[in-house]
Amino acid sequence: MDDEAIVAAFVETRQQSVTICAPLLPEDYSLQAAAFASPPKWHLAHTSWFFETFILKPFASGYESPQPLYEVLFNSYYNGIGAQHPRDQRGLLSRPPLEDVLAYREFVDAAVLALAAAASDTARKTIHERMLLGIEHERQHQELFFTDFKYSLSANPLYPEYLSQALSTSVSAPPLRWLRDEGGLITIGHSGQGFCFDNELPRHRYFVEPFEFASRLVSNGEFQAFVDDGGYQRPELWLADGWAIAVAEGWTAPLHWLNRDGEQREFTLYGSQPRDAARPLCHVSGYEAEAYAQWAGARLPTEQEWEKVAVDQPDSLGGMDDGHYHPRVAADDKGVSQLYGECWQWTRSAYTPYPGYKPSPGAIGEYNGKFMSNQWVLRGGSCVTKSSQARPSYRNFFYPQDRWQFSGIRLART
């Protein structure tokens, strides 16, 4: 990306974060229903904190923050920077008010643009690299805005809407087909074209045995059959940790599934809607995905299998940029569909470093590396993922009990 393109992407991304908040009520900006779901106002402030902390403070001579305590309030998890306000108390931050947070964004934006225009040749490369990282970081937080806000709205028994729209229903999903792949010695990881996060590197070789890959995601109707067959009451289908959590949490269906007077419904960003059996299942944990795969006589793919299939497919479409924030029915074709733009897909791969991986030095190295323990990799992208981030090598990661993301199921077989 040249200088002009980086500045344009910065301006567009910063504005988009404000734009997607436009439907919110003033009371919505501090809404936080769980520790993992940050309030919209916090997302707006934290993404500004990121640019301030990693670009302005180290590179802008004489820079002074409009509020020094923002360093604590809006630090997410960077221990190398210093203390953080407790994550589960972000919803208690009625102050600073929204207008102060928006003013903070404008202050940071002006300072970043001024620095980008005046940076010395020696600092320009690093500043541009960090601007790109900050842009991609903010795009991740735009996705988190949708998932977090949806979860927080779901705690309200009125099931309020983010947007008002009736979702269509379909007769059925296209038939699920099994596509054979001969495997072999492959090279995975980012190819070097365009931006990537450090956890997508370095490229390395991996041997994949022959496998079969499902042509589409598991649908609501197919998962309903698992529920009807007692899937949540059959410990033989579950990993031990998954069964313990399912019992402790009282899971009997995916997150956001509703039943009202015998009608199957689900909570969406468009409020409570009839549950479409043909649409992709979403908001399941890795443990639920694993149990369903066992029940279906299949398994979850490895992240290497997923990437091998994805590199031969066309570039993604959809995601948050098309303004539709719920998974859609698969196209009825003979190829692979729904790799991107509908639901993240759980893999059975642990989130670990690639051979030769080295995190960046300093606090910025905490971005990905320190989370490489006890989490599973998800691949693809969802209906609220920035479309530019949907690429074959992108590695998302969550704990296998997490359900609030738009996470679904792609099956594989050996």
Secondary structure, DSSP 8 states (H G I E B T S, - for coil): --HHHHHHHHHHHHHHHHHTTTT--GGGGG--SBTTB--HHHHHHHHHHHHIIIIIHHHSTT---S-TTHHHHT--S-TTT-----GGGGGG---S-HHHHHHHHHHHHHHHHHHHHH--HHHHHHHHHHHHHHHHHHHHHHHHHHHHHHHHHHTSTT---SS-------S------EEEE--EEEEES--SSS---GGG-S-EEEEE--EEEESS--BHHHHHHHHHTTGGG-GGGS-HHHHHHHHHHT-SS-TTEEEETTEEEEEETTEEEE--TTSB--S--HHHHHHHHHHTT-B---HHHHHHHHTTS-----SGGGT--S------SSS---SSSB-EEEEEEE----TT----SSGGGGTTGGG-SS-EEEEE-BTTS-GGG--TT--EEE-TT--SS-EE---EE-
